């Protein structure tokens, strides 16, 4: 969808600079892709409201198509922080970067693999309710585990940070982080397994991927180990899970 929309708007709308750029390595050492989405010429958009909406639209539409909140790791704005910048964290996930070379957003390459789960009828309903569907503000989740999930989703599955590394990035003492997660009824290990499980389930819905390929993409070096883990997570083998009628996620 991202590539197709870039080709379409590059052809029919000359005032929009749009494109999916090759993978880049971020400060964390992780590979990310950048979706360039910049309105050319700001004379008709002095307060950047249209630019804001374009970024918000592509991010939320992408998440709606895949049926999950995609963790965009960084959203970039090619201008200084505006007067209403305090509203930005409620609109965009991840880090906000102002005065960037161009507008756009970063995401981990694995989210480009997510299958589209919406039907054509659902798309018609979405378009009828737009832009309300895009402008609707999701509930803010302030739990520590949500912050950690957002952090973990910026890393390859075989390079997920340990407790000390997560603590350092969030500026929280390891003991305090472990205690707060326990109070929320989870742990760092459980959060990592949950991410692997959720992503594996998404990929298993994609018919063109084999179980071996799904296993590799969720960080398992051996398919047998993945199958055992998946059965522990869900009570089903991967092959049973992807056979209709599908079990409930």
N, C-alpha and C positions, 0 to 999 in steps of 0.2 A: 504494500500500500504506500509506504513512504517513497519508494522509488517511482512508482507509477504517478503519484501526485506531483512529484518533482518534475517528471517529464511533461506532464500535462500543463502545469502552471508555467513552466519555463517556455512553453510553446505559445500559450494563449494570453499570458499576462506579463508583459515586459517590465512591469514595475515591481516584480517580485524576484529576488535572487534566492533560489531554492535548490537544494541538492544534498544527497547523502554522501558524505566524504569518507575517505578510507580511514581505517583504524588508526588511532593515535594513542600514545602511552601517556597517562596522566601522572600527576605528582605521586600517586599511590603506587605507581609501577604497573598499573592494570591497563589493559587494552580497552579503549572505548571508541565508539563511532560518533561522529558529529553530524547532526542534521542542520544544515545551514538554512535559515528561514528569515530573510531580511527584506523589509520593505524599502525599496529604493526611492530616495527623495522624501524627506520628512516635512516638506512645506505644508502638505495637506494633513499632517498628523503631528502638530506641534507638541502635544502632550503624550504622544506615543501610545495612545489608547488602541489604535488599530494594530500597531505592532504587538502590543500585549495580547490582544485577542487572537492574532494569528498564531502565536506561540502556544497560547492556551488551547486553541482549537485543535491543533495537530497533536498535542500531548494527550488531551482527553479523548479525542476520537480514536487515537491509537489504543488507548487503554480500553475503551468501550468495545472496539472490534475484537480484542483478544480476551475480553471478559476478566481482566485483572488490572490492578493499578500498576502500571509499569514504573519502576523506580528510576526516573530520569535523574542522573547524578549531578548534573549542572545545567543551569539555564543561563545563557549569556545575552547581554544587552549592549548594543553598540552606542551607548550614551551614558552620561553620569546618572546617579540615582535621582529619580524625580521626587517631587514633593510628597507624593503618595506612596513612597517606597515601602512604608510600613505595611502596606496591603499585599506586597509581593509574596511573603512567605505563606500566606493563606491560599495563594493561587498556584504556586509552583513548588514542586518537591526538589529536594537536594540543595546544593550550593547555588547562590546567586552571584553572578559576576557582571559588574557594570563596567562601562568604558572598555568593552571587549572589542577585538577587531571586527566582529560582525555578530549579528543576532543568531541564535540557534540553541540547540540543546544536545547534551551528551547522554548516551546510554550504553550499557554493556552489549557487545555484539550478540550475546545469546538471546536477547529479547527480540531480535530480528527473526528468530526461528519459531516464535510462537505462532501456532495456527490461528487463523481467523475463525471465531466461533459463532459469529452473528449471521443470520439468514438474510436473504433479500427483503423479506417482509419486515424483519426487525429494523433493517436499514431505512426502509420507507417511513416507519414510525419514528425513528430517530430524527430524520430530516424534517418531518412535520413538526416536531417539538423543538427544533433548533431555532435560535441559539440558546433557548432555555436549558437544554441538556448540557451544553458546554459551559454556560455561566453558572450552573448550580454548584455551590461550594460544598465539597464533601465534608463530612464531620471530621474535626481535627482529633487525631489520636495522639495523646501526649505520653503514652506509656514508654518506659525505657526499652522494652522489647521491640517496639515499633521503630525506634531510633536505631537499634542494633540491626534489625532486619534491613532497613534502608542502607546501612553501612555495608552489611555482608553482600548485598546484591550488586555491589560495585566490583566484586572480586570473582575471579575464576573459581570454580568449585574445588579445584585441587590446590588453591592458594588462599583458602579462607583464613583470616587472622585468628590467632589464639586469644585467650582471655586477656593476657597482658597487653597485646597489641590493640585489642578493642578498647581496653581501659585507657590506653595512652591516647587514642584518637578521640575518645569522648571526654577526656580529662576527668575521669572518675577512677578512684583507687580500685584495684582488682577486688579486694575484699568487699568494698561497698557495692560494686557492680554485681558480684555474685549474690550478695544478700538481697539486693533490690529485685533481681530476677527471680530469686526464690520466693519473695513476697508476691510477685506477679504470677507465680505458679509455673515457672519454666526455668530453663537453663540455656547457656550458650550452645551446648551440644544439641539440645532439643530444637533450638532455632535453626541450626545448620541442617539437621535432618528434615525439618519441616520444609525448608526451602528446596532441598533436593527432591522431596516427595512431590511438592506442588509442581515443580518444573517437569518432573518425569511424567506426571499425569497429563500435563498440557501437551507434551511431546508425543505421548502415546495416542493422543487423539488425532495425530497427523499420520495419515496412512502411508506416506512415502518414506517414513523412517523405520528402519528395522529396530528390533529390541537391542541388538548390539550397538547401534548408533545412539539410541537413547541412553544406554548405559554409559557410553563414553562422554556424552554431553552433560551428564549430571555428575561426572567426576569419578566414575568407577573404572579401575583398570581391568577388571574381570567381570564378564557378563553374569557369571554364576553368583558372584557376590552381590551384584545389583538385584538379581532375581530374589535372593534370600532377603535382602533389605526391603525390597518392595512388598514382599509377602508379609514381612513383619509390620510394615507401615499400614497396610490396607487389608490384610487377610486374603489377598488374591495374588496370583502370579501375574506378571506383566501381560502375558498372552491372554489370560482370562479377562483381565481388566479391559483390554481393548476390543474384546469380542462383544458385539451387541447382544442383548440390551446391556448398556454400560452400568456398572455399579454406581452408587452415589459417591461423589468425591468426599 
